[in-house]
Amino acid sequence: MVRFVYRIKNWEYWPVWILYTPVLATTDKNNLKHYFLITNIHGGPIHKEILPFIGKPAEITGIVEKMEDWYVFKIDTENIKELKKKSAIY
């Protein structure tokens, strides 16, 4: 298992649902796509807690762990900082 802290700035969360688990899809500076299953800080399900942030520019901080072929992004929604920017989605 690989564990590191990951911060995404100017984050606009648009969920992809895999078995009802939200997924963060990102593209890095080399135009490579990365996908992270999003869970609560303990690795449990996160659903209603993340809904207020969908499509809103925000900064998110959490712990990323690699489990086999998946990256799991463990977050605490209390630490999500909404940015006062216009959304590219809405």
Backbone as JSON Lines, residues from 0, in Angstrom:
{"i":0,"aa":"M","n":[0.84,-1.16,0.0],"ca":[0.0,0.0,0.0],"c":[0.89,1.24,0.0]}
{"i":1,"aa":"V","n":[0.58,2.21,-0.85],"ca":[1.29,3.48,-0.92],"c":[0.4,4.52,-0.25]}
{"i":2,"aa":"R","n":[0.98,5.34,0.62],"ca":[0.19,6.35,1.31],"c":[0.91,7.69,1.23]}
{"i":3,"aa":"F","n":[0.19,8.71,0.74],"ca":[0.76,10.04,0.7],"c":[-0.36,11.07,0.78]}
{"i":4,"aa":"V","n":[0.0,12.28,1.13],"ca":[-0.98,13.37,1.23],"c":[-1.09,14.01,-0.14]}
{"i":5,"aa":"Y","n":[-2.3,14.32,-0.54],"ca":[-2.56,14.85,-1.87],"c":[-3.44,16.08,-1.75]}
{"i":6,"aa":"R","n":[-3.09,17.14,-2.42],"ca":[-3.9,18.35,-2.4],"c":[-4.23,18.73,-3.83]}
{"i":7,"aa":"I","n":[-5.48,19.05,-4.07],"ca":[-5.91,19.48,-5.39],"c":[-6.46,20.9,-5.23]}
{"i":8,"aa":"K","n":[-5.91,21.85,-6.0],"ca":[-6.42,23.21,-5.99],"c":[-7.3,23.4,-7.23]}
{"i":9,"aa":"N","n":[-8.2,24.34,-7.13],"ca":[-9.13,24.63,-8.23],"c":[-9.85,23.36,-8.67]}
{"i":10,"aa":"W","n":[-10.27,22.62,-7.68],"ca":[-10.92,21.34,-7.87],"c":[-12.38,21.55,-8.19]}
{"i":11,"aa":"E","n":[-12.84,21.0,-9.29],"ca":[-14.26,20.98,-9.6],"c":[-14.65,19.52,-9.67]}
{"i":12,"aa":"Y","n":[-15.38,19.13,-8.67],"ca":[-15.72,17.73,-8.51],"c":[-16.91,17.39,-9.39]}
{"i":13,"aa":"W","n":[-16.72,16.46,-10.28],"ca":[-17.81,15.93,-11.08],"c":[-17.76,14.42,-10.91]}
{"i":14,"aa":"P","n":[-18.73,13.86,-10.2],"ca":[-18.6,12.46,-9.81],"c":[-18.86,11.47,-10.94]}
{"i":15,"aa":"V","n":[-18.12,10.42,-10.9],"ca":[-18.39,9.22,-11.69],"c":[-18.73,8.18,-10.64]}
{"i":16,"aa":"W","n":[-19.86,7.55,-10.73],"ca":[-20.28,6.63,-9.67],"c":[-19.93,5.2,-10.06]}
{"i":17,"aa":"I","n":[-19.13,4.56,-9.23],"ca":[-18.8,3.15,-9.4],"c":[-19.33,2.44,-8.17]}
{"i":18,"aa":"L","n":[-20.35,1.63,-8.34],"ca":[-20.99,0.96,-7.22],"c":[-21.32,1.95,-6.11]}
{"i":19,"aa":"Y","n":[-21.83,3.12,-6.5],"ca":[-22.25,4.16,-5.57],"c":[-21.09,4.78,-4.8]}
{"i":20,"aa":"T","n":[-19.89,4.66,-5.29],"ca":[-18.74,5.31,-4.69],"c":[-18.33,6.47,-5.59]}
{"i":21,"aa":"P","n":[-18.26,7.7,-5.06],"ca":[-17.85,8.81,-5.91],"c":[-16.39,8.67,-6.33]}
{"i":22,"aa":"V","n":[-16.11,9.13,-7.55],"ca":[-14.77,9.07,-8.11],"c":[-14.36,10.46,-8.56]}
{"i":23,"aa":"L","n":[-13.16,10.86,-8.19],"ca":[-12.6,12.11,-8.67],"c":[-11.76,11.8,-9.89]}
{"i":24,"aa":"A","n":[-12.07,12.43,-11.01],"ca":[-11.3,12.26,-12.24],"c":[-10.49,13.53,-12.46]}
{"i":25,"aa":"T","n":[-9.17,13.39,-12.62],"ca":[-8.29,14.54,-12.81],"c":[-7.41,14.32,-14.02]}
{"i":26,"aa":"T","n":[-6.86,15.41,-14.53],"ca":[-5.88,15.37,-15.6],"c":[-4.66,16.16,-15.14]}
{"i":27,"aa":"D","n":[-3.49,15.57,-15.24],"ca":[-2.28,16.26,-14.77],"c":[-1.7,17.13,-15.87]}
{"i":28,"aa":"K","n":[-0.56,17.79,-15.56],"ca":[0.04,18.72,-16.52],"c":[0.55,18.04,-17.78]}
{"i":29,"aa":"N","n":[0.72,16.72,-17.75],"ca":[1.12,15.96,-18.94],"c":[-0.07,15.37,-19.68]}
{"i":30,"aa":"N","n":[-1.26,15.83,-19.31],"ca":[-2.52,15.4,-19.92],"c":[-2.82,13.91,-19.67]}
{"i":31,"aa":"L","n":[-2.31,13.38,-18.55],"ca":[-2.62,12.0,-18.16],"c":[-3.81,12.03,-17.19]}
{"i":32,"aa":"K","n":[-4.71,11.11,-17.36],"ca":[-5.89,11.05,-16.5],"c":[-5.63,10.17,-15.29]}
{"i":33,"aa":"H","n":[-6.16,10.59,-14.14],"ca":[-6.04,9.85,-12.89],"c":[-7.41,9.79,-12.24]}
{"i":34,"aa":"Y","n":[-7.72,8.66,-11.62],"ca":[-9.01,8.45,-10.99],"c":[-8.81,8.03,-9.54]}
{"i":35,"aa":"F","n":[-9.61,8.63,-8.65],"ca":[-9.5,8.37,-7.22],"c":[-10.88,8.03,-6.67]}
{"i":36,"aa":"L","n":[-11.02,6.86,-6.04],"ca":[-12.25,6.55,-5.32],"c":[-12.26,7.44,-4.08]}
{"i":37,"aa":"I","n":[-13.35,8.14,-3.81],"ca":[-13.41,9.06,-2.68],"c":[-14.14,8.4,-1.52]}
{"i":38,"aa":"T","n":[-13.5,8.41,-0.35],"ca":[-14.1,7.85,0.87],"c":[-13.97,8.87,2.0]}
{"i":39,"aa":"N","n":[-14.59,8.56,3.13],"ca":[-14.36,9.41,4.29],"c":[-12.95,9.13,4.8]}
{"i":40,"aa":"I","n":[-12.52,9.86,5.79],"ca":[-11.13,9.78,6.27],"c":[-10.77,8.39,6.8]}
{"i":41,"aa":"H","n":[-11.8,7.61,7.17],"ca":[-11.57,6.26,7.69],"c":[-11.68,5.17,6.62]}
{"i":42,"aa":"G","n":[-11.92,5.59,5.36],"ca":[-12.04,4.63,4.27],"c":[-13.46,4.14,4.06]}
{"i":43,"aa":"G","n":[-14.41,4.7,4.78],"ca":[-15.81,4.3,4.65],"c":[-16.53,5.09,3.58]}
{"i":44,"aa":"P","n":[-17.79,4.74,3.32],"ca":[-18.57,5.41,2.27],"c":[-18.78,6.89,2.57]}
{"i":45,"aa":"I","n":[-18.83,7.66,1.5],"ca":[-19.11,9.09,1.6],"c":[-20.12,9.43,0.51]}
{"i":46,"aa":"H","n":[-21.26,9.91,0.89],"ca":[-22.31,10.19,-0.1],"c":[-22.9,11.57,0.12]}
{"i":47,"aa":"K","n":[-23.83,11.68,1.05],"ca":[-24.53,12.94,1.29],"c":[-23.57,14.05,1.71]}
{"i":48,"aa":"E","n":[-22.48,13.67,2.37],"ca":[-21.53,14.67,2.85],"c":[-20.84,15.43,1.71]}
{"i":49,"aa":"I","n":[-20.71,14.78,0.55],"ca":[-19.98,15.4,-0.56],"c":[-20.9,16.11,-1.55]}
{"i":50,"aa":"L","n":[-22.19,15.84,-1.48],"ca":[-23.13,16.42,-2.45],"c":[-23.09,17.94,-2.55]}
{"i":51,"aa":"P","n":[-22.95,18.68,-1.44],"ca":[-22.94,20.15,-1.56],"c":[-21.76,20.71,-2.38]}
{"i":52,"aa":"F","n":[-20.76,19.9,-2.65],"ca":[-19.55,20.38,-3.33],"c":[-19.5,20.0,-4.8]}
{"i":53,"aa":"I","n":[-20.46,19.25,-5.28],"ca":[-20.43,18.79,-6.68],"c":[-20.47,19.98,-7.62]}
{"i":54,"aa":"G","n":[-19.49,20.03,-8.52],"ca":[-19.42,21.06,-9.54],"c":[-18.92,22.4,-9.07]}
{"i":55,"aa":"K","n":[-18.56,22.53,-7.81],"ca":[-18.09,23.82,-7.29],"c":[-16.57,23.84,-7.21]}
{"i":56,"aa":"P","n":[-15.95,24.93,-7.67],"ca":[-14.49,25.03,-7.5],"c":[-14.15,25.01,-6.02]}
{"i":57,"aa":"A","n":[-13.21,24.16,-5.66],"ca":[-12.84,23.99,-4.26],"c":[-11.42,23.45,-4.16]}
{"i":58,"aa":"E","n":[-10.88,23.53,-2.95],"ca":[-9.59,22.91,-2.65],"c":[-9.86,21.77,-1.69]}
{"i":59,"aa":"I","n":[-9.28,20.63,-2.01],"ca":[-9.53,19.43,-1.21],"c":[-8.19,18.84,-0.8]}
{"i":60,"aa":"T","n":[-8.1,18.41,0.43],"ca":[-6.89,17.8,0.96],"c":[-7.26,16.46,1.58]}
{"i":61,"aa":"G","n":[-6.42,15.47,1.39],"ca":[-6.7,14.17,1.97],"c":[-5.5,13.25,1.85]}
{"i":62,"aa":"I","n":[-5.75,12.0,2.14],"ca":[-4.72,10.97,2.08],"c":[-5.07,10.02,0.94]}
{"i":63,"aa":"V","n":[-4.07,9.76,0.1],"ca":[-4.27,8.83,-1.0],"c":[-3.54,7.54,-0.68]}
{"i":64,"aa":"E","n":[-4.24,6.44,-0.82],"ca":[-3.64,5.12,-0.65],"c":[-3.88,4.32,-1.91]}
{"i":65,"aa":"K","n":[-2.88,3.61,-2.35],"ca":[-3.03,2.74,-3.52],"c":[-3.34,1.35,-3.02]}
{"i":66,"aa":"M","n":[-4.45,0.81,-3.51],"ca":[-4.86,-0.54,-3.15],"c":[-5.06,-1.31,-4.45]}
{"i":67,"aa":"E","n":[-4.11,-2.15,-4.75],"ca":[-4.06,-2.89,-6.01],"c":[-4.03,-1.89,-7.17]}
{"i":68,"aa":"D","n":[-5.04,-1.9,-8.05],"ca":[-5.05,-0.99,-9.19],"c":[-5.79,0.31,-8.92]}
{"i":69,"aa":"W","n":[-6.27,0.52,-7.71],"ca":[-7.1,1.68,-7.39],"c":[-6.38,2.64,-6.47]}
{"i":70,"aa":"Y","n":[-6.64,3.93,-6.66],"ca":[-6.24,4.95,-5.7],"c":[-7.47,5.3,-4.88]}
{"i":71,"aa":"V","n":[-7.33,5.31,-3.57],"ca":[-8.42,5.67,-2.67],"c":[-8.04,7.01,-2.05]}
{"i":72,"aa":"F","n":[-8.91,8.01,-2.21],"ca":[-8.68,9.35,-1.7],"c":[-9.54,9.52,-0.45]}
{"i":73,"aa":"K","n":[-8.91,9.49,0.71],"ca":[-9.61,9.6,1.99],"c":[-9.66,11.07,2.39]}
{"i":74,"aa":"I","n":[-10.88,11.59,2.54],"ca":[-11.04,13.02,2.83],"c":[-11.95,13.24,4.02]}
{"i":75,"aa":"D","n":[-11.82,14.42,4.59],"ca":[-12.74,14.91,5.62],"c":[-13.44,16.11,4.99]}
{"i":76,"aa":"T","n":[-14.73,16.01,4.74],"ca":[-15.45,17.09,4.05],"c":[-15.44,18.39,4.84]}
{"i":77,"aa":"E","n":[-15.17,18.32,6.13],"ca":[-15.07,19.55,6.93],"c":[-13.87,20.39,6.48]}
{"i":78,"aa":"N","n":[-12.91,19.78,5.81],"ca":[-11.71,20.49,5.38],"c":[-11.75,20.94,3.93]}
{"i":79,"aa":"I","n":[-12.86,20.72,3.23],"ca":[-12.98,21.19,1.85],"c":[-13.2,22.7,1.88]}
{"i":80,"aa":"K","n":[-12.39,23.43,1.11],"ca":[-12.5,24.89,1.06],"c":[-13.09,25.28,-0.29]}
{"i":81,"aa":"E","n":[-14.28,25.84,-0.26],"ca":[-14.87,26.33,-1.51],"c":[-14.14,27.58,-1.95]}
{"i":82,"aa":"L","n":[-13.8,27.64,-3.24],"ca":[-13.16,28.81,-3.81],"c":[-14.25,29.73,-4.34]}
{"i":83,"aa":"K","n":[-14.04,30.99,-4.26],"ca":[-15.05,31.95,-4.71],"c":[-14.83,32.25,-6.19]}
{"i":84,"aa":"K","n":[-14.97,31.19,-6.99],"ca":[-14.79,31.29,-8.43],"c":[-16.01,30.74,-9.12]}
{"i":85,"aa":"K","n":[-16.23,31.16,-10.35],"ca":[-17.33,30.65,-11.14],"c":[-17.03,29.22,-11.59]}
{"i":86,"aa":"S","n":[-18.02,28.37,-11.53],"ca":[-17.87,26.98,-11.94],"c":[-17.85,26.87,-13.46]}
{"i":87,"aa":"A","n":[-17.0,26.0,-13.98],"ca":[-16.97,25.72,-15.42],"c":[-18.05,24.73,-15.79]}
{"i":88,"aa":"I","n":[-18.69,24.13,-14.79],"ca":[-19.71,23.12,-15.04],"c":[-21.11,23.72,-15.07]}
{"i":89,"aa":"Y","n":[-21.39,24.62,-14.13],"ca":[-22.72,25.23,-14.07],"c":[-22.74,26.6,-14.71]}
